[in-house]
């Protein structure tokens, strides 16, 4: 259930009229690992397995891309929406993110709150090395492909989207959620579950790029990250650190490249960082 109808009153210069709108559903999902609460995620129900697997990968909770824990749905609310899930992860597959974690909360407006320092999860010093190149114009087509898959957004106007593409710019998957970081986790998680994450070479997201989305792209080994709106300063800093080609303001056939523009195979894109640092 991605949307739910609500009755309201529409105000305009001509007066007040009753209206029924489809609004994006936001519900809590408690994730327990090995019998202990791990995180509470505020998400749009649907593709919960994808969300959970992508989250566990992005947060380095599971150390192997080949292991997928069985999800046991423990509790539902009165509308049949899952609210509590249990996962059993053998010690051999628990990653550094689990041992370093503390009580976490994932809200729809941002990602994991209260997470540990990045340095504690051994991110720093690693970079993505990739020979894949895209033309600046190809991102226009990627966003068109993503927009075609935003079915929930067309109903409610209240969801974000993330899409992943292969080296040819062909769409692999598009996912939606009220939280942009959740949409990213759902897209990455789906590719993990079908064994195709290594095909992903570019990610597009609606809205802005936060540092957390940059880290999720890095953990997934995706060398290109592009957004409709602006990146944050920290997102740019980490993109430079991790070797990710980061583009913002991808609109109307234009974009601005903030990190590692050498992978763009033409210069028809505005670059604020013309030299690789």
Helices and strands as residue ranges (DSSP letters): E 3-12, E 15-24, E 27-33, E 36-43, H 48-58, E 71-76, E 82-87, G 91-93, H 96-100, E 104-106, E 112-113, G 118-121, H 138-148, H 151-156, E 160-165, E 171-177, H 180-193, G 197-199, E 202-205, H 211-219, E 224-227, H 233-242, E 245-251, E 254-259, G 261-263, E 270-271
